[in-house]
């Protein structure tokens, strides 16, 4: 009989997208899954009525408190797993619930973080936690939402000639930083493909490229044909896999929105230059 599991994500792109990737990976291995968004008091009758019976429930860390209520329900006999990064504050605030889960699933793999995974799973840390399960890299999923196809301009470039520039979905740069970076990219004389964000994930992009970069800088980028700047949502793994991309300029996050920049670049075997940013290098 095929395995049957339930997935309980929380709101926010950085939480929903890794669950889509996990679902794609499970489906590719003939595992049936149910995606559930319900209040916790409605979960026991729903989970206990599913057929075939549920063997595991994967929850977002922000929904970890559900475990405390579900684990003691006599109608359920399932294993619980958390999917997401674990920060110290979350470990403390969800300590009781986390102690009842069977494992924490990370979108990473042994080759990439062997020393860290070994330390976490062999009691070499000061914080007690469930077993770490490195199940990555997660399988890409087919998006039904709006995302931009890669431009034909990339297909016209020589192999390994383009630097991909992106600072993730949670990193918003100021206008001054954006303009300074643009000037630096032009002065480098290196061809680039720049995915630019002016607001953090889950917020609507309203400012145009001309306003962010300044009309003069934007015109010079177009005139020199040295690079391309886009503001739309793109699939990072497609960019990193493109034969024209030879390097990655990134904030090297370990976030989960569509896969972390660090994990994606390592899996693609991409040379990466990092710039410290946000919470990831503090």
Secondary structure, DSSP 8 states (H G I E B T S, - for coil): ---EEEEE--SSHHHHHHHHHHHHHHHHTT-EEEE----GGGHHHHHHH-SS---EEEEEGGGTHHHHHHTT-TT---EEEEES---HHHHHHTHHHHTT-SEEEES--HHHHHHHHHHHHTT-SSS---EEEE--S-------S------HHHHTS-TT-EEEEE--SS----HHHHHHHHHHHHHHT--EEEE--SS-TTS---S-HHHHH-HHHHHHHHHHT-EEEE-S---HHHHHTSTTEEEEEE------TTS-HHHHHHHTT--EEE---TTTT-
